[in-house]
């Protein structure tokens, strides 16, 4: 069961044109905010990603933009 789910997730990620996977995306939010610039694409914004963005926006003077295009979501600092 676990292996089958993993294979499914890996195939979905490899078929995507996203630059990062959903488990890395949420970890890039704080470094991008501290740098004041940056962007990446992710196949699907996870709940962790959306939560991290909301928390960072409350503590730092940055705003993130999520735009869905070509089957991926582009995450960037406005």
C-alpha positions in Angstrom: 0.0 0.0 0.0 2.6 2.5 1.0 4.9 1.6 -1.9 2.0 1.9 -4.4 1.1 5.4 -3.1 4.8 6.5 -3.3 5.0 5.3 -6.9 1.9 7.2 -7.7 3.2 10.4 -6.2 6.6 10.1 -7.9 5.0 9.5 -11.3 2.8 12.5 -10.8 5.8 14.7 -9.8 8.0 13.5 -12.7 5.2 14.1 -15.2 4.8 17.7 -14.0 6.8 20.7 -15.2 7.0 22.0 -11.6 10.5 23.0 -10.4 9.9 21.7 -6.8 7.8 19.0 -5.2 5.0 19.8 -2.7 7.2 18.7 0.3 10.0 21.1 -0.6 7.8 24.1 -1.5 6.7 25.0 2.0 10.3 25.0 3.1 11.3 27.6 0.5 8.9 30.3 1.8 10.9 31.7 4.7 14.3 31.9 2.8 12.5 33.6 -0.1 10.9 36.1 2.3 14.2 36.8 4.0 15.8 37.4 0.7 13.0 39.6 -0.4 12.7 38.0 -3.8 12.3 34.7 -5.6 9.9 32.4 -7.3 9.3 28.7 -8.0 6.7 26.4 -9.5 5.0 23.6 -7.7 2.5 21.1 -9.1 0.0 21.6 -6.4 0.1 24.0 -3.4 -0.2 21.9 -0.3 -1.9 23.0 2.9 1.6 23.3 4.5 2.7 25.7 1.8 -0.4 27.8 2.2 -0.1 27.9 6.0 3.6 28.8 5.8 2.8 31.7 3.4 0.1 33.0 5.8 2.4 32.8 8.8 5.3 34.5 7.1 3.1 37.3 5.7 2.0 38.0 9.3 5.5 38.4 10.6 7.5 39.9 7.7 6.7 42.8 5.3 6.2 40.5 2.2 3.3 39.3 0.1 3.3 36.2 -1.9 1.5 35.6 -5.1 0.2 32.2 -6.3 -0.8 32.0 -10.0 -1.8 28.8 -11.7 -0.5 28.5 -15.2 0.2 25.6 -17.5 -0.8 23.0 -14.9 1.5 24.3 -12.2 1.3 27.0 -9.6 3.9 29.8 -9.7 4.7 31.0 -6.2 6.5 34.4 -6.1 7.0 37.4 -3.9 5.1 40.5 -5.1 
